[in-house]
Amino acid sequence: MELGKIIERLIDKPLDEKNKNLLVNRDKEFELINLIINYQPYGIYGICGETGIGKTTVINNIHTDFYTIKISLSQRESQDTILYDILYNISAKTEKDIEISSEIKEWILEEISYIKGFAIGVKFFGNGDISNQKQKTPRFNYFKAKEYLNKLTDELIKKYKKVVLIIDELDKESKKEVLLVLDNLKLELQKEGFVVMVSLPYSIYREYKFDRIHRNESGNLENVIKDIIYLREFTNSEIKEILIKRIKEFIYYFNESVIDLIVDYSDGNPRDAFWITQKLVFEALSKKLSKIDKIFAEETIKNIVNEYLNEISLTEKQKLMIDEDLFPGKKEEILKKAIENIKFPRSTAYSIFDKLLKTGIIIEQNGIYRLSGKSKYLYIN
């Protein structure tokens, strides 16, 4: 059935130069990134956003006039493996330009072979030529790796005057691990003429904003990260545009109200929009439908949401706060309505609000709280 071809257009993968025509309204973010790269003399800068919002797509489409190294981390088991991965990737990308890079690359290959053995070495680098002659398993030579990174960055700056290093996939790690890595590599990465752009977990953005406003507090992330480019959630109209760009050849299979349901479900995240659309198409194929209408879509989404969220057990009082009349708004506004309209004690209202926020039934975007598009299928429909 031709409907199945839609699935090909909904694969959730980062966009590169070849399909950048599918990008929607990231001009402001690219402008800020370019300003940082062009005018900031050095520093570590973050690219933050929710999972699935398009950090790798943005990274793939950063283009500069300076010598640029883009790397994607694959080994993130510990602070040691992250450092080795960064160092190996930079040396591999620059060995044709910088003499010391080949020496560093060979040293890392030997180290990993020595530490992990042949099988792990192959997994780490995809290289079947790694030798396995050593018998004892030593610790990572962290300080030697930092020394090499320091030399390599010095050589790059010496040759190219200004270098841009872009690191992807670090956002997959915990906030604690990411900050530990960046803090420990400050001296090697924060040099005049060396600008580092790195994808970061969304949780770091919240803490960074707080540290920027509140002085003399613990943390002080600005000592590590000079600035953060936040990839905001897409608006409903932007999600609709993203979706239609993907399936425009097959748009007549969907009632317009179905597209609106998908957009509402997505909560501003393209990944969620692609996923639920795929689910609808698969279900339509299994029922041999030639078109997807609103009734079918609502029932299917409701079944999917309940299947995936049925582990969330809420009390009757908690369900009372899942009320569209209370949202959207700032936290204090919503709690005031809950206290007045539902007659909740203040402590109860706060407790329920935090529970719903933690489970994802309430979501926050730029200080405004609203019910997620998914939650409505749990207790409202």
Backbone torsions as a table, in degrees:
resi	resn	phi	psi	omega
1	MET	NA	139.3	-176.4
2	GLU	-61.5	-26.8	-179.4
3	LEU	-57.5	-31.8	-179.0
4	GLY	-63.4	-22.1	179.5
5	LYS	-66.0	-21.3	179.6
6	ILE	-61.5	-34.0	-177.9
7	ILE	-56.9	-38.4	180.0
8	GLU	-60.2	-31.8	-177.1
9	ARG	-83.3	-9.0	-174.6
10	LEU	-110.6	16.0	177.5
11	ILE	-65.2	128.8	-177.1
12	ASP	-87.4	90.4	177.2
13	LYS	-139.1	152.0	-179.5
14	PRO	-59.7	144.8	177.5
15	LEU	-85.9	140.8	175.8
16	ASP	-116.6	-167.2	-176.1
17	GLU	-58.5	-34.3	-175.7
18	LYS	-67.2	-33.2	-178.0
19	ASN	-121.3	31.4	-179.9
20	LYS	-65.9	-13.8	176.4
21	ASN	-63.5	-16.7	178.6
22	LEU	-86.0	-6.1	176.9
23	LEU	-65.9	145.1	179.1
24	VAL	-131.1	120.1	166.7
25	ASN	47.3	57.2	170.4
26	ARG	-115.7	18.4	-176.4
27	ASP	-59.0	-40.8	-178.2
28	LYS	-64.0	-42.2	179.9
29	GLU	-65.9	-43.4	178.1
30	PHE	-63.9	-37.0	178.5
31	GLU	-62.4	-43.8	179.6
32	LEU	-65.8	-41.8	177.9
33	ILE	-60.2	-45.7	-179.0
34	ASN	-64.7	-37.7	177.7
35	LEU	-63.6	-42.5	178.5
36	ILE	-62.0	-49.2	-178.1
37	ILE	-62.6	-40.7	-175.5
38	ASN	-75.8	-33.8	-169.7
39	TYR	-116.0	-21.8	177.5
40	GLN	-79.3	130.6	-176.7
41	PRO	-73.6	-25.7	-179.2
42	TYR	-168.8	177.4	173.1
43	GLY	123.4	164.1	177.0
44	ILE	-102.1	125.9	-176.6
45	TYR	-125.8	137.1	-176.0
46	GLY	-99.4	151.8	169.0
47	ILE	-119.1	112.4	-172.8
48	CYS	-118.4	155.7	175.7
49	GLY	169.5	164.7	179.5
50	GLU	-62.5	157.1	175.4
51	THR	-58.4	130.4	178.2
52	GLY	88.5	0.9	-175.2
53	ILE	-82.1	-17.4	175.3
54	GLY	117.0	30.4	-179.9
55	LYS	-63.6	-45.5	-179.6
56	THR	-66.7	-36.0	176.0
57	THR	-60.1	-44.4	178.2
58	VAL	-62.9	-45.6	179.9
59	ILE	-60.5	-41.5	179.8
60	ASN	-61.5	-25.8	-173.8
61	ASN	-108.3	17.2	172.4
62	ILE	-82.9	124.7	178.8
63	HIS	-128.1	132.1	-176.9
64	THR	-129.5	166.4	175.0
65	ASP	-92.2	0.3	-178.2
66	PHE	-102.4	168.4	175.9
67	TYR	-64.8	118.1	-171.4
68	THR	-122.3	135.1	177.4
69	ILE	-120.2	120.4	176.4
70	LYS	-110.4	125.8	178.6
71	ILE	-130.9	151.1	177.9
72	SER	-124.6	120.4	-175.2
73	LEU	-75.7	142.1	177.7
74	SER	-122.4	-21.8	-178.0
75	GLN	-112.5	109.9	-173.7
76	ARG	-134.5	31.7	-176.6
77	GLU	-68.1	-30.9	-176.7
78	SER	-156.4	174.9	177.0
79	GLN	-59.4	-37.7	-179.2
80	ASP	-64.4	-48.8	-177.4
81	THR	-67.8	-32.2	176.7
82	ILE	-63.7	-45.3	178.3
83	LEU	-61.3	-46.6	179.5
84	TYR	-61.6	-40.1	-179.6
85	ASP	-64.9	-45.2	178.0
86	ILE	-59.9	-48.4	-177.1
87	LEU	-64.9	-42.2	179.8
88	TYR	-64.2	-46.1	-178.3
89	ASN	-62.4	-42.6	179.3
90	ILE	-65.3	-44.7	-178.9
91	SER	-65.5	-37.9	178.9
92	ALA	-66.5	-35.9	-179.2
93	LYS	-75.5	-21.5	-172.0
94	THR	-116.5	5.0	-173.4
95	GLU	-64.4	-21.7	177.1
96	LYS	-81.0	-15.7	-175.3
97	ASP	-110.1	-30.6	-174.9
98	ILE	-121.1	124.6	-173.2
99	GLU	-60.5	-41.5	-175.1
100	ILE	-70.4	-17.0	-175.9
101	SER	-60.4	-42.0	-179.6
102	SER	-64.2	-40.5	177.5
103	GLU	-61.3	-44.0	179.5
104	ILE	-64.6	-45.3	-179.4
105	LYS	-58.9	-46.3	179.9
106	GLU	-65.4	-36.6	178.6
107	TRP	-63.1	-43.6	179.9
108	ILE	-65.0	-43.7	178.5
109	LEU	-57.3	-42.4	179.9
110	GLU	-68.6	-41.4	178.9
111	GLU	-60.6	-48.8	-177.6
112	ILE	-65.9	-39.4	177.2
113	SER	-61.6	-42.3	179.9
114	TYR	-65.0	-43.1	-174.6
115	ILE	-78.3	-49.0	-170.8
116	LYS	-101.3	-15.2	-176.8
117	GLY	88.4	170.1	-174.5
118	PHE	-56.2	-47.1	-174.5
119	ALA	-62.5	-44.1	-179.2
120	ILE	-70.7	-36.7	178.1
121	GLY	-61.0	-41.6	177.4
122	VAL	-63.2	-42.7	-179.8
123	LYS	-63.4	-40.5	-175.3
124	PHE	-67.3	-41.9	-172.4
125	PHE	-118.7	-6.6	-177.5
126	GLY	64.4	33.0	-175.5
127	ASN	-120.5	114.6	-177.0
128	GLY	-80.1	-2.0	-176.4
129	ASP	-95.9	3.8	-177.5
130	ILE	-68.1	129.3	-178.4
131	SER	-81.0	159.8	-179.8
132	ASN	-139.3	68.1	-173.2
133	GLN	-99.3	-18.2	-177.0
134	LYS	-83.6	153.5	-177.1
135	GLN	-106.5	-38.2	-178.4
136	LYS	-84.4	152.4	178.6
137	THR	-106.4	104.9	-178.7
138	PRO	-85.4	177.6	173.1
139	ARG	-83.8	160.9	174.1
140	PHE	-60.7	138.0	177.1
141	ASN	-86.7	76.0	-172.1
142	TYR	-62.4	-41.4	-175.8
143	PHE	-72.5	-34.4	175.3
144	LYS	-65.9	-39.3	178.7
145	ALA	-63.9	-41.4	178.0
146	LYS	-65.3	-37.6	177.8
147	GLU	-62.9	-43.2	177.9
148	TYR	-64.5	-41.9	179.0
149	LEU	-61.3	-40.0	178.7
150	ASN	-62.4	-44.5	179.3
151	LYS	-65.3	-42.4	-177.2
152	LEU	-65.0	-44.0	178.8
153	THR	-65.7	-36.8	176.8
154	ASP	-61.7	-43.5	-179.3
155	GLU	-65.1	-40.2	179.2
156	LEU	-64.0	-44.7	180.0
157	ILE	-66.2	-40.5	179.4
158	LYS	-59.4	-40.5	-176.4
159	LYS	-82.1	-39.7	-170.6
160	TYR	-110.5	-2.7	178.3
161	LYS	70.3	-50.2	176.0
162	LYS	-136.5	132.2	-176.0
163	VAL	-128.8	139.7	176.5
164	VAL	-113.8	120.3	176.4
165	LEU	-108.6	123.9	-179.2
166	ILE	-116.5	120.2	-175.9
167	ILE	-114.6	120.4	177.7
168	ASP	-106.8	159.4	175.0
169	GLU	82.8	-3.2	176.9
170	LEU	-70.9	-19.8	179.1
171	ASP	-68.8	-10.0	178.9
172	LYS	-77.8	-12.0	-178.4
173	GLU	-91.1	167.5	178.2
174	SER	-69.7	156.1	178.9
175	LYS	-56.4	-42.5	-177.3
176	LYS	-62.0	-45.5	-177.6
177	GLU	-67.4	-41.9	-180.0
178	VAL	-61.7	-47.3	-178.9
179	LEU	-65.4	-36.4	178.0
180	LEU	-63.3	-44.2	179.3
181	VAL	-62.9	-51.0	-176.9
182	LEU	-65.2	-38.5	179.9
183	ASP	-65.2	-39.8	-178.9
184	ASN	-74.8	-17.4	-179.7
185	LEU	-105.5	12.1	-177.3
186	LYS	-55.8	-47.2	-175.5
187	LEU	-65.5	-32.7	-177.9
188	GLU	-81.9	-27.1	-174.7
189	LEU	-104.4	-25.2	-177.5
190	GLN	-96.0	80.9	-179.4
191	LYS	-127.6	149.4	176.5
192	GLU	-55.6	122.9	180.0
193	GLY	94.1	4.5	-178.3
194	PHE	-125.4	109.6	-179.2
195	VAL	-109.0	126.7	-177.0
196	VAL	-115.6	125.1	173.6
197	MET	-111.2	127.3	-175.2
198	VAL	-136.9	136.8	175.6
199	SER	-73.3	136.0	-173.9
200	LEU	-128.1	152.8	175.3
201	PRO	-62.0	146.8	-178.6
202	TYR	-58.5	-32.6	-177.6
203	SER	-61.8	-28.4	179.8
204	ILE	-68.5	-33.9	-179.2
205	TYR	-61.3	-43.2	179.7
206	ARG	-60.0	-46.4	-178.2
207	GLU	-67.9	-37.3	180.0
208	TYR	-62.2	-45.1	178.4
209	LYS	-58.3	-43.2	-178.8
210	PHE	-63.7	-46.0	-178.3
211	ASP	-64.8	-32.1	180.0
212	ARG	-67.6	-29.9	-176.8
213	ILE	-93.5	-37.1	-174.9
214	HIS	-102.0	107.7	178.8
215	ARG	-81.0	160.0	177.4
216	ASN	59.4	28.0	175.8
217	GLU	-103.3	163.0	178.1
218	SER	-69.1	148.1	177.1
219	GLY	109.2	-74.7	-179.9
220	ASN	48.6	63.5	-178.7
221	LEU	-61.8	-24.9	-178.0
222	GLU	-66.2	-14.0	173.9
223	ASN	-71.1	-22.4	-179.9
224	VAL	-104.4	-46.4	-174.4
225	ILE	-111.6	122.1	-176.3
226	LYS	-72.5	-37.1	179.8
227	ASP	-164.1	162.3	179.8
228	ILE	-130.6	130.3	171.9
229	ILE	-92.5	116.2	-177.4
230	TYR	-95.6	122.9	175.7
231	LEU	-86.5	101.6	-176.7
232	ARG	-65.8	160.5	173.3
233	GLU	-66.8	148.9	178.1
234	PHE	-76.2	149.8	173.2
235	THR	-74.7	167.7	178.5
236	ASN	-59.8	-40.6	-179.1
237	SER	-67.2	-34.0	178.3
238	GLU	-70.4	-40.5	176.6
239	ILE	-62.0	-40.8	178.1
240	LYS	-62.0	-42.0	179.0
241	GLU	-64.0	-43.3	178.3
242	ILE	-59.0	-45.8	-177.8
243	LEU	-66.7	-44.8	-177.8
244	ILE	-66.3	-35.5	176.4
245	LYS	-60.1	-34.5	-178.6
246	ARG	-75.5	-39.8	-170.4
247	ILE	-118.5	23.2	-173.4
248	LYS	-57.7	-31.3	179.8
249	GLU	-70.3	-17.7	-175.2
250	PHE	-121.7	15.9	-172.9
251	ILE	-62.0	-25.7	-178.5
252	TYR	-69.6	-9.1	175.5
253	TYR	-76.6	-14.9	-174.9
254	PHE	-114.1	130.1	168.2
255	ASN	-64.6	143.5	-177.4
256	GLU	-57.0	-35.0	179.4
257	SER	-66.3	-25.8	177.3
258	VAL	-68.4	-42.3	176.7
259	ILE	-59.1	-40.6	178.5
260	ASP	-64.0	-38.7	176.9
261	LEU	-62.8	-42.9	179.1
262	ILE	-62.7	-45.0	179.7
263	VAL	-60.7	-45.6	-180.0
264	ASP	-62.8	-39.7	179.7
265	TYR	-63.4	-34.8	-169.6
266	SER	-70.3	-21.8	-178.1
267	ASP	54.0	38.7	175.5
268	GLY	80.2	8.6	-177.1
269	ASN	-113.1	116.7	-178.0
270	PRO	-57.8	-36.9	-178.4
271	ARG	-58.7	-42.0	178.9
272	ASP	-67.1	-36.8	178.9
273	ALA	-64.5	-44.3	179.8
274	PHE	-64.5	-42.3	-175.5
275	TRP	-64.3	-49.2	-177.1
276	ILE	-69.5	-31.1	176.6
277	THR	-66.4	-41.2	176.1
278	GLN	-60.2	-42.6	179.6
279	LYS	-60.8	-42.6	178.9
280	LEU	-63.4	-42.2	-179.4
281	VAL	-65.9	-44.0	178.8
282	PHE	-60.7	-42.0	179.9
283	GLU	-66.7	-38.9	177.9
284	ALA	-64.8	-39.2	178.1
285	LEU	-63.9	-40.8	-179.3
286	SER	-65.8	-27.3	178.7
287	LYS	-97.6	5.1	177.5
288	LYS	57.8	40.0	177.7
289	LEU	-86.2	146.0	177.8
290	SER	-95.6	-16.5	177.1
291	LYS	-144.2	160.1	179.6
292	ILE	-114.6	118.3	179.7
293	ASP	-106.3	177.2	-173.3
294	LYS	-64.6	-44.2	-177.3
295	ILE	-61.7	-45.6	178.4
296	PHE	-61.9	-43.8	-178.4
297	ALA	-64.1	-45.5	-180.0
298	GLU	-60.4	-46.0	-178.6
299	GLU	-65.6	-40.9	-179.6
300	THR	-66.2	-45.5	179.8
301	ILE	-63.7	-40.6	179.2
302	LYS	-60.8	-44.2	179.9
303	ASN	-64.3	-41.1	-179.2
304	ILE	-66.1	-46.2	-179.7
305	VAL	-60.2	-44.9	-179.6
306	ASN	-67.8	-31.7	176.6
307	GLU	-66.4	-41.5	-175.5
308	TYR	-86.3	-23.7	-176.4
309	LEU	-113.9	15.2	-175.9
310	ASN	-70.5	-10.5	178.0
311	GLU	-79.3	-11.1	178.6
312	ILE	-80.2	112.8	-179.0
313	SER	-107.0	117.7	-177.7
314	LEU	-118.5	148.4	176.8
315	THR	-77.7	168.5	178.4
316	GLU	-63.3	-35.5	177.9
317	LYS	-65.6	-40.7	178.7
318	GLN	-64.4	-37.7	179.1
319	LYS	-65.9	-29.3	179.9
320	LEU	-63.9	-28.4	-179.1
321	MET	-80.6	-11.3	175.5
322	ILE	-82.2	70.4	-173.3
323	ASP	-126.7	119.0	-177.1
324	GLU	-62.3	-20.0	178.9
325	ASP	-70.5	-18.1	-179.1
326	LEU	-88.3	-17.5	-171.4
327	PHE	-121.5	161.5	-8.1
328	PRO	-82.5	173.4	177.2
329	GLY	165.7	179.0	175.1
330	LYS	-75.5	159.9	-174.0
331	LYS	-56.2	-48.8	-176.8
332	GLU	-64.5	-35.5	178.4
333	GLU	-64.4	-43.9	-178.8
334	ILE	-66.5	-43.6	-179.3
335	LEU	-65.3	-36.8	177.5
336	LYS	-62.4	-42.9	177.3
337	LYS	-63.4	-41.3	-179.1
338	ALA	-63.9	-39.3	179.7
339	ILE	-68.1	-40.1	-177.7
340	GLU	-78.9	-44.1	-173.2
341	ASN	-83.6	-39.9	-176.3
342	ILE	-99.0	-8.2	178.6
343	LYS	65.9	35.7	176.0
344	PHE	-77.9	139.8	166.8
345	PRO	-61.7	152.8	-176.0
346	ARG	-57.2	-45.5	-178.9
347	SER	-63.1	-37.6	179.0
348	THR	-66.8	-43.3	179.8
349	ALA	-60.0	-44.6	179.7
350	TYR	-64.0	-43.8	-178.7
351	SER	-62.0	-44.9	-179.3
352	ILE	-67.1	-42.4	179.7
353	PHE	-57.8	-47.9	-178.6
354	ASP	-64.0	-35.9	177.6
355	LYS	-64.5	-45.9	-178.7
356	LEU	-68.2	-32.5	177.3
357	LEU	-68.7	-42.3	-179.5
358	LYS	-64.2	-36.4	-178.2
359	THR	-83.9	-6.5	178.3
360	GLY	88.2	4.0	176.9
361	ILE	-72.1	-37.5	169.0
362	ILE	-102.3	135.4	176.6
363	ILE	-122.9	152.1	-178.6
364	GLU	-114.8	133.5	176.1
365	GLN	-138.1	110.6	-179.9
366	ASN	54.9	42.8	176.2
367	GLY	82.5	-0.9	177.7
368	ILE	-108.0	132.1	-177.5
369	TYR	-106.9	139.7	177.1
370	ARG	-150.4	165.7	175.3
371	LEU	-72.0	138.9	177.4
372	SER	-69.4	153.5	178.2
373	GLY	-63.1	-23.3	-178.7
374	LYS	-80.0	-36.7	-174.0
375	SER	-63.6	-28.3	-177.2
376	LYS	-61.6	-26.1	-179.2
377	TYR	-83.1	-11.2	-179.8
378	LEU	-80.0	-50.4	-170.0
379	TYR	-128.9	-5.2	-178.4
380	ILE	-100.7	-47.1	-178.4
381	ASN	-75.5	NA	NA
